[in-house]
Every structure is written in C-alpha cells, then in structure tokens.
Amino acid sequence: MMLRRPLFWMILVLAAVFAWLPQHGNNVALREDLILVAVAIILTSNLNLMIGYTGYVNFGHIVFYGLGGYVGLYLMTVRSWHLIPAALTAGVAVSLLALLFGLGILRLRGAYFALATIGVLEAVQAFVSNFESWGRSTGMYVSFESYAPLGGPKHALWSTYFLVIAVMALSLILSLGIRRSKFGLGLFAIREDEDAAIVLGVNATLYKAIIYSVSAFLPAVAGALMFFKNGMIDPSIAFEYMLSLEGIVMLMLGGQGTVAGSALGAGLYERLRSYLLTSPRLSAFHLVIAGALLLLVIRLAPGGLIGWLYRLAPRSREVIE
Amino acid sequence: MNDLLQVRGISKRFGGLQAVSDVSFNLGEGEILGLIGPNGAGKTTLFNLVNGVFKSDAGTIAFWGKDITGRSPDQVVHLGLARTHQIVRPLSGMSVLENVIVGACFGREKQSMREARTTALEVLERVGLADRANSSARALTLAGKKRLEVARALAARPKLLLLDEVLAGLNPTEIGQMISLILSIRDGGVSVFMIEHVMQAIMNLSDRIVVLNLGRKIAEAPPAEVVKNADVVEAYLGFPDIVDKLRGAQ
C-alpha cells in the first residue's frame, strides 16, 4: 500500500537530498541550516497528528522536544550511554509520560484542552528548573568524552545530522501511514464530531491518549539528538514557548491535516525565520511577521498552501496527501 | 418472542428536572417498538440512557443477554446496539462514503478498512445514497443526512437500531422511501426502536408503542389500543373525553 503512494517516495527523495547536499564540499553552514529545517519538519508533522488529524490544539508541543533533550543528555553525560540508545530511551520515556498526561488532560475539550497544554509546559519547565539531577536552571553540558564513541566531535556532528534526517523521514512516513489507516479514520472522526464518533463506536479517550503519546515520541528523539549536537541544555532553551507557537504557524501555513502541508509550512517558515533572524534590520521583527502570516493564512487560505492547491487542482488530493 | 432489550426502572434527573423516571419495558427480537410522547416527554433522553450517552441514576438495562447498564456508547455499539441522531451529526469534513466506513470499522464487527469499504458501498446502495458516495457529507440535503445517519448505524451491523425521528422534516415521497427502508431493515433481522412524531407512520410501522409523558411511561400497547388510551389522549390533547366528543360531533 505505502509503496504505491507517491508522497512516500517524495519523502525518501527529500531525505536523500538533505543527506547528500551538505556532504558535497563539506558544507557545514548548509548542514546547520538544513538540520533546523529538519527539526521544524519533525515538530510540525508530529504536531499535525494532534491539531490536523485529531482536532486538538496543543500549545505545549515543545515540551516533548525539551524533555527528550533532558532525558537524552542525562543518559549520555551522567550514565555514559551511547547516543542512539539514549535518544530512543528518551523517546520512549517521554511518550509514556505523555500517555499519563494525556489520560488526564484529554478529558478536556476545545479551548480548555489548549489551556491545559500551556499548563503542562509551564509545570514541566518549573519542575525541571528545580530538579537537582538535571542541573536546575543552569542545565547540563555534554562532556567532551561523550563524543568519543562517535569518533570525535567532528564525526559526531555529521552522525547526528544523518540521524535527525532519518527522524524527519520517519515523522513524515508515520503521518502518512496513520492518514489512511483505521486508527487515522478514528482520529478524523473525533476531529469532525467527537460525540458522534463515540456513538459510532470510536473509543475516543483511548485514541486521543494514544495519539498524544505517539506525537511525543519522535520530537523527544529529535530533542535528544539536537541538544547533544548543541552540547548543552537548560530550561529556557529546552522549553521555549515561542517555538511551540511557531510550530502552529508553520502547520497553518502549510495546511493542517496534510502530510505535505506540515513539511512545506515548516520548511518555508524555518527558512524565512533564519533569514529574518540573521538580517541586521529585521532580526527583532520575526515574531511580528509570524503573527501577521498566521492572520493572513487563517483569513485568506484556512487550508494553508496545500488547501489552496486542492482548491486549484482537486485531483492533486490523491497525490499530495 | 425472546427479549432483546430489557429496561428496568431507569431514571434520569438533570438538576431540578426529572427527565425520565422509573421507566421499564421490553423489546422483542424482530420487533419494531415505537416511542411517542409530547415534546419534552423524555424520549431522546431515554434513547441516550439506553445507548449509554447518559448514565442512568437507577435501574438496569440488559441487551442481548448482557447487562449494559453504565457502559459507554462505543462499548454499546460493539455489542450490536446502534443509533441515529434526531439532530443529524454528519462528520462534515469527510465524504459520505467515509462517514459510513467509520460506522463499519468501529461497529459490531470492527471491520478492516477493506471490508468496511465493501460494507459501506452496500449500505449506501440500500439507503439510496450510492450516487452521493463521494460527495462531502456537508453537501447533503436534510433528507440525505437522515439517510446517512441510518446508513452509518446500519454499517455497524447492529442487532438493534435506535432511530430518533428519522422521518421529521422529510416530504411525503421521502417518508414513503424511509418507511420501506425501515421495514426492510426489520426483515433483515434487525430489531428497531424508534421515536417518531409522524403519527400515521409510527402507527403503521410499530408492533407495539411505548408512550412517555413528563418522563413517565403512561402506556405500552399495540398501536390500535394506544390511540384509544385515555391517558395518551389526555397527554396529547389535554381533554380525556375528547375522543368521545369528536365522535359525537361527526
């Protein structure tokens, strides 16, 4: 089934291009640009599972990324684990925690759920800022020895890059897989009318908790990889509320509910943001532009770029999922 | 006749309003049981109690030999009790076909996507929506949406179907089509419990009728007897002897 879907192959090509481009001439600057795009795609496509597929707005999605970073760095620096098992364990641990949170806060609907997700973000940040083993507000540093198993820092950065690209491809394939599955159908039914879905036999409580937990896994893995790459973590960079909001902007820009939209929106917005942040005149302006962009998209193209494409060419729906 | 549904002494209070109080009745296998009563009598609340949308304050509900008291609506569907909504609730962003596939996937047989697609196409043919399978559920007329409600519930392959005013708002032709559909559903081995305000239809369709007024059951009898019942006439028209007066006037 999957092999017959054009978007599946497009995802593989995208990942291959990402992996190949910066190696050409050892272009480290390009690699750093692309890794940010990849992380944006990972966060946005997983956020799409909640917002686009299930209809639940999660303002605290970044909490999974930050917690993943913390668990990963803790295992690598304090427990001396290898990068890959540490990142996977971070994913599993954060997913389980999300399942627990989810069973609690997913009883809420609409705006109340959205508010609760902000609460989760604040609570986790407050907890981590006071947690002795994780270095409280000063955070944790990756010691130089941690790079040794990966063949030294230079090599480690490339390995991390390829792993992030792999996580990006997995995120998109996960979204694609869920989209045409029975599980996905249940989520769409919940998004359209939760009470009607329950009467039709969908176990909404369970489905919502599962998707909340699933949407935490790959962002947490990515968090572990990225904070390892950056060499340090502290509560203010791990749980940056703005990144959560920008994830929503990216998703709306590309087109919520679609796999291609989450990738497109993330890619475009991330490039725009990087340009604005590094441009001397506009660096303070990027959030103003994000806000304006969100307003324009909601007002003019509520389905985002992909929704707009669907309107222009309805048959593209079959290919660009 | 074996009882498919046994309801014993169920009640529901919302704040100061006793919506349903101490209602008991049975529904036999293969039966069409009607449920009538003036506006606000508690009919839809009774449906919501039977399929688990609300939890009953007292009493028990048994379905197909199992106690289903306090079970959630999704569990109740899995056991074979499906329903439609009085105020239609299509999954608007999805196609007509997808709506029905949801019913089949999460119904009694929990079909796979592939099986569900076949079932859905079959059911759409049966309710007369086959030509609209790929249009958006939002685009259907009211009559179409009512049929979609029935199709989704049927796709769950239920043993008992609760129909909440599927005839309301339909024109005479559409009512005729819906009535033959309901009869064919029953002939297919599915029992029906239906709320209806279109009197002529419910009198002709039902084997027996339960009458609610102010949350209480005031009658339970075959249609011919229900129309003569003094309590029922009073509940609807306000005068116990109006039947005799009308007869006298003829």
Interface residues (C-beta under 8 A of the other chain):
Chain A: R180 S181 K182 L185 G186 F188 A189 R191 E192 D193 D195 A196 A197 I198 V199 L200 G201 V202 N203 A204
Chain B: N51 V53 S72 P73 D74 V77 H78 R83 H85 R89 P90 L91 S92 G93 M94 E98 I101 V102 G103 C105 F106 G107 K110 S112 M113 A116 R152 A156
